[in-house]
Amino acid sequence: MRFGVCYYPEHWPAERWSIDARLMRESGLSIVRIGEFAWAHIEPSERQYEWDWLDQVIETLAEVGLEIVLGTPTAAPPAWLVKAYPDVLPVDANGRQRRFGSRRHYCSNNSNFRHHTERVVTNLAKRYGENPAVIGWQIDNEFGCHGTARCYCRNCIIAFRQWLKIKYQTVDKLNEAWGTTFWSQVYTDLDQIEPPNLTVAEANPSHILDYVRFSSDSWMAYQQLQIDLLRKFSPGQFVTHNFLSNFPNLDVYAMAKPLDFASWDSYPTGHAEVQASRLYSPNDQSPNYMFDIGDPAITSLSHNITRGQKQRTFWVMEQQCGNINWGKYNTGIRPGTVRLWTWHAISSGAEAVIYFRWRASLFGHEQHHSGLLKHDGSQDIGYQELINMQDELPEMTEIASSPHNSKAAILLDYNSLWALQQQPHHKDFDYFSHLFIYHRAFQQLGIPTDVVSPDADLSRYKIVIAHTQWLGSESLAKTFKSYTEKGGILLLGVRSGFKTSTNIVTADGLPGPFRDLLGTTVTSWFALPPEASFDIESDIPGLTGPASIWAESLEPYSKVSNRIMVKALARFASGPFSSQIALTEHEVGDGRAFYLGWYPTVTQAKALLIHLASIAGLTFYEELPSGMVVNQRDPYTILLNFTEQPITVNITGQKVTIDQKDVAIINSTA
């Protein structure tokens, strides 16, 4: 387990660097990330490099034993580059070319920008690729941030047409895949296709989905350009990227595949403010935690997504250590908060935590963003927390090196997410919010959970939740069948299999290619307005109450040979679906496949997961208090209290009291 910090030496006089380096070591830091916004200092004019300052910084940090993560500086192209090559600037969905003056002001498909990227990254890697103080690289910074995941410039139009040609080969195949006979949208040449923006009415949903896929693939290709250069010129140094929290606009699983490990940027108070309205359903509002710790359920989701990207440990490349500047209220924090966040990250699978930032900036957009040091260079609360955590570092290191063996997983399918963003059909039906319901239910039961892509290795999990597998395919149905036949427990949720991979409705009965696996067919579906709900009755304890937002009536699929093995576990007790099946179970080989016919509340999801966990033989805790997070790093159980009051619980046969904003650790081998 290692601590680090994000440092911007170019913001401070050179005579300050050695002082900062000494203070970093005294606080227990061992890693420093630098350079990700320093392009103008590295190359102040085209092909004119200034390395002396960066050489000196690296040498100064290394002299006191600090290791360096270098950022490629491509997230902030300098003014001279934009002036000389104005076409590098991106174009937004409204057709406006964006301007220089902040960051992320470039198009990843622009040939001029890719050329300059190749040149600056090559020179950086050649110079520092064998420097023993440099342990690795962070590519760019927060891909897609500030609404930059999709560009609509002329370069992207040309690249999109090339992407479509590779995908569909002929315009006739594209027309069939998109269903362009609707509204006379038939194309006779791929060069007729524009991006799906600025249309008079809604664009073709298949067109939109492919443009979103293309945009994500464009960033993946741009990232790969840098990966290839760094691998070539800096052997032995790791390569990662700092992804955004719960980001819906890029397929982070695909982007993480070629990286050595995934990283993410954790800002608990800001993420709680920004994401709560998206993640919590209207009938399931967020709980009131301490004002200065954010929402541990939201933070946990990002930790678990990042761990699921590679199904291994990860880094927190930016960890909040005080107030931020981009939230609604930007609250200050009290003693113990940074320590709690750090333990939360470690217990969730982090093997390094890098704090943002070293010192509060005197200028620029982030003037109100705190650091470990205050504006005047004196110690802020985060620095004091680091000093206090030094005695815990050996225990943190031991736990960070221990396995994180999740036995449950939730699938995050970006294609289904993107398709549902276009056509939710119900304003409160949100893909991420639906996923979050199951994630919170798992967390309330203390069951370690990964969030993975549909093409991940599912064999390691005893329970897999595909909460809304809206886009179905025969290949995915085979994957699910293989998983269940070998003893896995699979739950699919409403609207699964409704559409094909090209975002057109299946011509087969619902749930499309999953009918045989589930032994179930959907006879009717109903979008429920806020004032309407259907009652649920079930033999499963706690699985009662109203079904709101979305409901589907089910019946056994007549073509399944072992139709008799399809069990009805819940029924609707009111409304037009009264007495009809709402939840089915189908034995498949050594496993079982379930289909849930309504959009559950967290309470209902928790009751269902208790039932599934009991079948799977998983350990769970029914009575975990609100505000407590239980994580597992075998053989350690880590208990985190995110409330204002002490909490006493019975865990693994032991009665444990955890003080407010504190951590307790149980070693099952002790």
C-alpha positions in Angstrom: 0.0 0.0 0.0 1.4 3.3 -1.0 0.4 7.0 -0.6 1.0 9.6 -3.2 0.1 13.1 -4.2 -0.6 15.1 -7.4 2.0 17.9 -7.7 2.3 20.8 -10.1 5.9 22.1 -9.7 5.4 24.4 -12.7 3.0 26.5 -10.5 5.7 27.2 -7.9 9.3 28.7 -7.8 12.1 26.2 -8.3 13.5 27.0 -4.9 10.3 25.6 -3.3 10.7 22.2 -4.9 13.2 20.7 -2.4 11.1 22.0 0.5 8.0 20.3 -0.9 9.9 17.1 -1.6 11.1 16.9 2.1 7.6 17.6 3.4 6.1 14.9 1.2 8.5 12.3 2.6 7.9 13.5 6.2 4.1 13.0 5.7 4.5 9.4 4.5 4.1 9.9 0.8 6.1 7.8 -1.6 4.6 8.6 -5.1 4.2 11.9 -6.9 2.2 12.4 -10.1 3.4 15.2 -12.2 3.2 16.6 -15.7 -0.3 15.9 -17.0 -1.1 19.6 -17.7 2.4 20.8 -18.5 2.6 20.7 -22.3 3.1 24.5 -22.6 6.1 24.2 -20.2 7.6 21.1 -21.9 7.1 22.5 -25.4 6.6 26.3 -25.2 6.7 26.5 -29.0 6.5 24.0 -31.8 9.4 21.5 -31.6 11.2 23.7 -29.0 11.5 21.6 -25.9 12.5 22.7 -22.4 13.5 19.7 -20.3 15.8 21.3 -17.7 13.0 22.2 -15.3 11.4 18.7 -15.5 14.8 17.0 -15.2 15.4 19.1 -12.0 12.0 18.3 -10.6 12.4 14.6 -11.1 15.9 14.6 -9.6 14.7 16.7 -6.6 11.9 14.3 -5.9 14.0 11.2 -6.4 16.8 12.5 -4.1 14.5 12.0 -1.1 13.2 8.6 -2.3 10.0 9.6 -4.0 8.8 7.7 -7.1 7.2 9.5 -10.0 4.2 8.9 -12.2 4.4 11.0 -15.3 1.3 12.2 -17.0 1.2 12.6 -20.8 0.2 16.3 -21.2 -2.3 15.9 -24.0 -5.4 16.9 -22.0 -4.3 20.6 -22.2 -2.9 21.5 -25.7 -1.0 24.8 -25.6 -2.2 28.0 -27.2 0.5 27.9 -30.0 -0.8 24.5 -31.2 -4.4 25.7 -31.3 -3.4 28.9 -33.1 -1.4 27.0 -35.7 -3.9 24.2 -36.1 -7.4 25.6 -35.2 -9.1 22.4 -36.6 -7.9 20.5 -33.5 -10.7 22.1 -31.5 -13.8 19.9 -31.0 -17.3 20.7 -32.2 -20.2 20.1 -29.8 -23.6 18.6 -30.5 -25.0 22.1 -31.3 -22.4 22.5 -34.1 -20.3 25.1 -32.2 -16.6 24.8 -32.3 -15.2 25.1 -28.8 -12.4 27.6 -27.9 -9.1 27.5 -26.2 -9.0 28.6 -22.6 -9.6 25.6 -20.3 -8.8 22.0 -20.9 -9.8 18.9 -23.1 -10.1 21.3 -26.1 -9.2 18.8 -28.8 -10.7 16.2 -31.1 -9.2 12.7 -30.8 -9.8 12.0 -34.5 -7.9 15.1 -35.7 -4.8 14.1 -37.7 -2.9 17.2 -36.7 -3.6 16.6 -33.0 -2.7 12.9 -33.3 0.6 13.9 -35.0 1.5 16.3 -32.2 0.4 13.8 -29.6 2.7 11.2 -31.1 5.6 13.6 -31.1 5.3 14.9 -27.5 4.6 11.5 -26.1 7.5 10.0 -28.0 9.9 12.6 -26.7 8.7 12.2 -23.2 9.0 8.5 -23.3 12.5 8.5 -24.8 13.7 11.0 -22.2 12.2 9.4 -19.1 11.4 5.8 -20.2 14.4 4.4 -18.5 14.7 6.8 -15.6 14.7 4.7 -12.5 12.7 7.3 -10.6 9.8 7.1 -13.1 7.7 4.0 -12.3 4.8 4.6 -14.7 2.6 6.7 -16.8 -0.9 8.2 -16.7 -2.2 8.7 -20.2 -3.9 12.1 -20.6 -6.4 13.0 -17.9 -10.1 12.0 -17.4 -11.2 11.1 -20.9 -14.6 12.5 -21.8 -14.7 15.0 -18.9 -16.6 18.3 -19.5 -18.9 16.8 -22.1 -16.1 15.9 -24.5 -16.8 12.2 -25.1 -18.4 13.0 -28.5 -17.3 15.4 -31.1 -19.2 16.4 -34.3 -16.5 18.0 -36.4 -15.6 17.3 -40.0 -12.8 14.9 -39.0 -15.3 12.9 -36.9 -17.8 12.7 -39.8 -15.2 11.2 -42.1 -13.9 8.9 -39.4 -17.5 7.8 -38.6 -18.1 6.8 -42.2 -14.9 4.8 -42.2 -16.0 3.1 -39.0 -19.4 2.3 -40.5 -17.8 0.8 -43.6 -15.7 -1.5 -41.5 -18.6 -2.5 -39.4 -21.3 -3.0 -42.1 -19.2 -3.3 -45.3 -22.1 -2.3 -47.5 -24.8 0.4 -47.3 -27.5 -2.2 -47.8 -26.4 -4.0 -44.7 -26.4 -0.7 -42.8 -29.9 0.1 -44.0 -31.1 -3.3 -42.8 -29.3 -3.0 -39.4 -30.7 0.5 -38.8 -34.2 0.0 -40.2 -33.8 3.1 -42.4 -37.1 2.4 -44.2 -38.7 4.3 -41.3 -39.2 8.0 -42.2 -37.6 7.4 -45.6 -34.1 7.4 -44.2 -32.7 4.9 -46.7 -29.1 5.7 -47.7 -27.6 4.8 -51.1 -24.0 5.8 -50.2 -22.2 5.8 -46.9 -21.0 9.4 -47.7 -24.6 10.5 -47.2 -24.4 9.8 -43.5 -23.9 12.6 -41.1 -23.7 12.5 -37.3 -27.1 12.2 -35.5 -27.2 15.8 -34.2 -29.1 18.9 -35.3 -32.0 16.8 -36.7 -35.4 18.4 -36.8 -37.0 15.5 -34.8 -35.5 12.6 -33.0 -32.8 10.8 -34.9 -32.8 7.1 -35.7 -31.9 5.3 -32.4 -29.7 2.8 -34.2 -27.8 5.7 -35.8 -27.4 7.4 -32.4 -26.1 4.2 -30.8 -23.6 3.6 -33.5 -22.3 7.2 -33.2 -21.9 6.7 -29.4 -20.1 3.5 -30.0 -17.9 5.1 -32.6 -17.1 8.0 -30.3 -16.1 5.6 -27.5 -14.0 3.6 -30.0 -12.3 6.8 -31.1 -11.1 7.5 -27.6 -9.9 3.9 -27.2 -7.9 4.3 -30.5 -6.4 7.6 -29.3 -5.5 6.0 -26.0 -3.9 3.1 -27.8 -1.8 5.5 -29.9 -0.2 6.6 -26.6 0.0 3.1 -25.1 2.0 1.8 -28.1 4.5 4.6 -27.8 4.9 4.2 -24.1 5.3 0.5 -24.4 8.0 1.0 -27.1 10.1 3.6 -25.4 9.5 2.9 -21.7 9.7 -0.8 -21.1 9.1 -1.9 -17.5 7.0 1.2 -16.6 3.3 0.7 -16.0 0.6 2.5 -18.1 -2.8 3.5 -16.7 -5.5 6.2 -17.0 -7.6 8.0 -14.4 -11.2 7.3 -15.3 -14.1 9.4 -14.1 -16.6 8.2 -11.5 -19.6 6.2 -12.8 -19.1 7.8 -16.2 -21.9 6.8 -18.7 -20.4 8.1 -22.0 -17.4 5.9 -22.6 -17.0 2.1 -22.4 -14.4 2.1 -19.6 -14.2 -1.7 -19.7 -13.0 -1.7 -23.3 -10.6 1.2 -22.6 -9.1 -0.5 -19.5 -8.2 -3.8 -21.3 -4.8 -2.7 -22.7 -3.8 -0.9 -19.5 -1.7 -2.5 -16.7 -4.3 -1.5 -14.2 -7.3 0.9 -14.0 -7.4 4.1 -11.9 -10.1 6.5 -11.0 -10.5 9.9 -9.4 -12.4 9.9 -6.1 -14.2 13.0 -4.8 -16.9 11.7 -2.4 -18.6 15.0 -1.5 -18.8 16.2 -5.1 -19.9 12.9 -6.5 -22.6 12.6 -3.9 -24.0 16.1 -4.8 -23.8 15.6 -8.6 -24.8 11.9 -8.9 -27.5 11.4 -6.2 -30.3 12.8 -8.4 -29.3 10.4 -11.1 -28.7 7.3 -9.0 -31.5 7.4 -6.5 -35.0 6.6 -7.7 -37.8 9.2 -6.9 -39.3 6.7 -4.5 -36.0 5.8 -2.9 -34.2 9.0 -1.9 -30.6 9.1 -0.6 -30.0 8.7 3.1 -28.5 11.5 5.2 -24.9 10.7 6.0 -22.5 13.1 7.7 -22.2 16.3 5.7 -18.5 16.0 5.0 -18.2 12.3 3.9 -20.3 12.2 0.8 -22.3 9.0 0.1 -20.4 5.8 0.7 -22.9 3.9 -1.5 -21.9 6.1 -4.5 -18.2 6.0 -3.7 -18.4 2.2 -3.4 -20.0 1.9 -6.8 -17.1 3.7 -8.4 -14.6 1.6 -6.5 -16.3 -1.6 -7.6 -16.6 -0.5 -11.2 -12.9 0.3 -11.3 -12.0 -3.0 -9.7 -14.3 -4.8 -12.2 -12.6 -3.2 -15.2 -9.6 -5.5 -14.9 -11.1 -7.8 -12.2 -8.1 -6.9 -10.1 -6.8 -4.2 -7.7 -6.7 -0.6 -8.9 -5.3 2.9 -8.0 -7.2 5.9 -6.8 -5.2 8.4 -8.8 -6.9 11.5 -7.3 -8.3 11.3 -3.8 -10.1 14.3 -2.3 -8.3 15.5 0.8 -10.4 18.6 1.7 -13.0 20.8 0.1 -13.4 20.8 -3.7 -14.5 23.6 -6.0 -16.9 22.1 -8.5 -19.8 21.0 -6.3 -22.9 22.8 -5.2 -21.8 23.5 -1.7 -18.1 22.5 -1.6 -18.2 21.6 2.1 -15.1 21.6 4.3 -14.2 18.4 6.0 -13.5 17.5 9.6 -10.7 15.3 11.2 -11.1 11.6 10.3 -12.7 12.1 7.0 -9.6 11.6 4.8 -8.6 8.5 6.9 -12.1 7.0 6.4 -12.0 7.6 2.6 -8.5 6.1 2.5 -9.6 3.0 4.4 -12.7 2.7 2.2 -10.5 2.7 -0.9 -8.0 0.1 0.5 -10.8 -2.2 1.7 -12.4 -1.9 -1.8 -9.3 -3.1 -3.6 -7.0 0.0 -4.0 -3.3 -0.7 -3.8 -2.3 3.0 -4.0 -4.1 6.2 -3.0 -2.9 9.5 -4.6 -4.2 12.7 -3.0 -5.2 15.7 -5.0 -3.5 18.0 -4.7 -0.2 18.9 -2.9 -0.9 22.6 -2.4 -3.9 24.8 -3.1 -3.5 26.9 -6.2 -3.1 30.7 -6.2 -4.5 31.0 -9.7 -6.7 29.4 -12.4 -10.0 27.6 -12.1 -9.1 25.5 -9.1 -8.2 28.4 -6.7 -10.9 27.2 -4.2 -9.9 23.5 -4.4 -8.0 22.5 -1.3 -4.7 20.5 -1.1 -2.6 18.8 1.5 -1.1 22.3 2.0 -3.0 25.6 2.2 -2.4 28.4 -0.2 0.3 29.8 2.0 2.1 26.5 2.2 1.1 25.7 5.7 -0.4 22.3 6.6 -4.1 21.7 5.9 -6.3 19.0 7.4 -5.3 16.4 4.8 -1.6 16.7 5.6 -2.4 16.2 9.3 -4.4 13.1 8.5 -1.5 11.7 6.5 0.8 12.2 9.5 -1.7 10.5 11.8 -2.1 7.5 9.4 1.6 6.7 9.3 1.3 4.3 12.2 -1.4 2.4 10.3 0.5 2.0 7.1 1.9 -1.5 7.9 -1.7 -2.8 8.5 -3.0 -1.0 5.4 -0.2 -2.6 3.4 -1.0 -6.0 4.7 -4.7 -5.6 3.9 -4.0 -4.0 0.5 -2.0 -7.1 -0.5 -4.7 -9.5 0.5 -7.2 -10.9 -2.1 -10.5 -9.2 -2.8 -12.7 -12.2 -3.7 -16.1 -11.1 -4.7 -18.6 -13.9 -5.3 -21.3 -11.7 -6.7 -21.3 -9.4 -9.8 -23.6 -6.9 -11.5 -23.2 -6.5 -15.2 -22.7 -3.0 -16.6 -23.3 -3.1 -20.4 -22.6 0.2 -21.9 -24.4 -0.7 -25.1 -27.7 -1.3 -23.2 -27.0 1.9 -21.2 -26.5 4.0 -24.3 -29.6 2.6 -26.0 -31.8 3.2 -22.9 -30.5 6.8 -22.6 -32.2 7.5 -25.9 -35.5 5.7 -25.3 -36.2 5.2 -21.6 -39.9 5.3 -22.3 -40.4 6.3 -18.7 -38.6 9.3 -17.4 -37.6 7.6 -14.1 -36.3 4.4 -15.8 -32.6 4.9 -15.6 -30.1 2.2 -16.3 -27.5 3.3 -13.7 -30.2 3.9 -11.1 -31.6 0.4 -11.7 -28.0 -1.0 -11.3 -27.5 1.1 -8.2 -30.5 -0.5 -6.5 -28.9 -3.9 -6.6 -25.5 -2.6 -5.7 -26.9 -0.9 -2.6 -28.8 -4.1 -1.7 -25.6 -6.2 -1.9 -23.8 -3.6 0.2 -26.5 -3.6 2.8 -26.0 -7.3 3.1 -22.2 -7.1 3.3 -21.8 -9.2 0.2 -18.6 -8.1 -1.8 -19.7 -7.3 -5.3 -17.9 -6.5 -8.6 -19.4 -4.5 -11.4 -18.2 -6.1 -14.6 -18.9 -6.1 -18.4 -20.9 -8.8 -20.0 -17.7 -10.3 -21.6 -15.9 -10.6 -18.3 -15.0 -14.0 -16.8 -18.2 -14.8 -14.9 -17.1 -18.2 -13.7 -15.6 -16.7 -10.5 -19.0 -15.5 -9.3 -21.8 -17.5 -7.7 -24.4 -14.8 -8.4 -24.6 -12.6 -11.5 -27.2 -9.8 -11.9 -28.1 -8.5 -15.4 -30.5 -5.9 -14.2 -31.5 -4.6 -17.6 -29.9 -6.5 -20.5 -31.8 -4.5 -23.0 -29.7 -5.4 -26.0 -29.8 -9.2 -26.4 -27.8 -11.6 -28.6 -27.4 -15.3 -29.2 -23.8 -15.1 -28.1 -24.6 -13.5 -24.8 -27.4 -16.0 -24.3 -24.9 -18.8 -24.8 -22.6 -17.1 -22.3 -25.3 -16.9 -19.7 -26.4 -20.5 -20.4 -22.8 -21.8 -19.9 -22.5 -19.9 -16.7 -25.8 -21.3 -15.2 -25.2 -24.8 -16.4 -22.0 -24.9 -14.4 -23.8 -23.9 -11.2 -24.2 -20.2 -11.5 -27.2 -18.2 -10.3 -28.3 -15.6 -12.9 -31.0 -12.9 -12.4 -32.2 -10.9 -15.4 -34.4 -7.9 -14.9 -37.1 -6.1 -16.8 -36.7 -5.1 -20.4 -34.0 -7.7 -21.0 -33.7 -8.9 -24.6 -36.1 -6.2 -25.9 -33.7 -5.1 -28.7 -31.0 -6.5 -30.9 -27.4 -5.4 -31.0 -28.2 -2.8 -33.6 -30.9 -1.2 -31.4 -34.0 -2.5 -33.3 -36.8 -4.4 -31.5 -36.5 -8.1 -31.6 -39.1 -9.9 -33.8 -39.2 -12.8 -31.3 -41.2 -12.9 -28.2 -39.7 -11.3 -25.1 -37.2 -11.6 -23.6 -35.8 -12.3 -27.0 -32.8 -14.6 -27.1 -33.0 -15.3 -23.4 -36.4 -17.1 -23.5 -35.0 -20.6 -23.6 -32.5 -19.9 -20.8 -35.2 -18.3 -18.5 -37.9 -20.7 -19.5 -40.1 -17.6 -19.4 -41.9 -15.3 -21.8 -43.2 -11.8 -21.3 -46.8 -11.6 -22.1 -47.3 -7.8 -21.6 -45.4 -4.8 -20.2 -46.6 -1.7 -18.5 -44.9 1.7 -17.8 -46.3 3.0 -14.5 -46.7 6.8 -13.8 -45.8 8.0 -10.3 -49.4 7.7 -9.0 -49.8 4.1 -10.1 -48.4 0.8 -8.7 -49.2 -2.9 -8.7 -49.0 -4.9 -5.5 -46.6 -7.9 -5.2 -47.2 -11.1 -3.2 -44.5 -13.8 -2.8 -43.5 -16.7 -0.7 -40.0 -15.1 -0.4 -39.8 -13.2 2.9 -39.8 -9.5 2.4 -40.5 -9.6 -1.3 -43.8 -7.7 -1.1 -45.0 -4.2 -1.5 -45.6 -2.1 -4.6 -44.2 -2.5 -8.1 -43.7 0.9 -9.6 -42.0 2.5 -12.7 -42.1 -0.7 -14.8 -43.9 -4.1 -14.7 -44.1 -7.2 -16.9 -46.4 -10.1 -16.7 -44.7 -13.5 -17.2 -45.6 -17.1 -18.0 -43.6 -20.2 -18.7 -42.2 -20.4 -22.2 -44.2 -23.2 -24.0 -41.2 -24.4 -26.1 -39.0 -25.2 -23.2 -38.9 -29.0 -22.8 -38.6 -28.8 -19.0 -41.4 -26.3 -18.7 -42.5 -28.0 -15.5 -39.2 -26.8 -13.9 -40.2 -23.2 -14.3 -41.4 -22.0 -10.9 -43.5 -18.9 -10.2 -41.9 -17.2 -7.1 -44.0 -14.0 -7.1 -47.2 -12.7 -8.6 -49.0 -9.4 -9.1 -51.8 -9.0 -6.5 -53.5 -5.9 -8.1 -53.9 -4.0 -11.3 -54.3 -5.4 -14.8 -51.7 -8.0 -14.2 -53.4 -9.3 -11.0 -52.7 -13.0 -10.3 -50.1 -13.1 -13.2 -46.5 -14.2 -12.6 -44.0 -11.5 -11.6 -40.9 -13.6 -10.9 -39.7 -17.0 -12.3 -37.0 -19.5 -11.6 -35.7 -22.0 -14.1 -33.3 -24.8 -13.4 -30.5 -24.9 -16.0 -28.0 -27.6 -15.6 -26.5 -27.2 -12.1 -27.6 -23.6 -11.8 -30.7 -21.5 -11.9 -31.9 -18.6 -14.0 -34.4 -16.0 -12.6 -36.4 -13.3 -14.3 -37.8 -10.4 -12.3 -40.8 -8.7 -13.9 -40.7 -5.4 -12.2 -38.4 -2.5 -11.3 -37.7 -3.2 -7.6 -37.1 -1.0 -4.6 -33.9 -1.5 -2.6 -35.9 -3.3 0.1 -37.3 -5.7 -2.5 -34.0 -6.2 -4.1 -32.4 -7.0 -0.7 -35.1 -9.6 0.0 -34.5 -11.2 -3.4 -30.7 -11.2 -2.9 -31.1 -12.9 0.5 -33.0 -15.6 -1.3 -30.3 -16.0 -4.0 -27.4 -15.8 -1.5 -29.0 -18.5 0.6 -29.1 -20.8 -2.5 -25.5 -19.9 -3.4 -24.3 -20.5 0.2 -22.9 -16.9 0.5 -22.4 -15.3 3.9 -24.5 -12.1 4.4 -25.7 -9.9 7.2 -29.4 -9.0 7.3 -29.2 -6.4 10.0 -26.3 -4.1 9.0 -27.0 -0.6 10.3 -27.5 2.2 7.9 -24.3 4.0 7.3 -22.0 1.0 7.8 -20.0 -0.5 4.9 -18.5 -4.0 5.3 -15.7 -4.9 2.9 -13.6 -8.1 2.6 -9.9 -8.5 1.9 -9.4 -12.2 2.8 -8.9 -13.0 5.7 -9.8 -9.5 6.8 -13.3 -8.1 7.3 -13.2 -4.3 7.4 -16.1 -2.3 9.0 -16.4 1.4 8.2 -18.8 3.7 10.1 -20.0 6.6 8.0 -22.3 8.0 10.7 -22.1 10.5 13.6 -22.7 7.9 16.2 -20.9 4.7 17.4 -22.3 1.5 15.8 -22.3 -1.9 17.5 -22.8 -5.0 15.3 -22.4 -8.8 15.4 -19.9 -9.8 12.6 -18.4 -13.3 12.2 -19.7 -14.2 15.6 -18.1 -11.2 17.3 -19.7 -8.1 18.9 -17.9 -5.1 17.5 -18.3 -1.4 18.3 -17.1 1.1 15.7 -16.8 4.7 16.7 -18.1 7.5 14.4 -16.1 8.0 11.3 -13.9 5.0 12.3 -12.7 1.6 11.1 -12.6 -1.8 12.7 -10.8 -4.8 11.3 -11.5 -8.5 12.0 -9.0 -11.1 11.1 -10.7 -14.5 10.7 -7.5 -16.3 11.2 -6.6 -14.6 14.5 
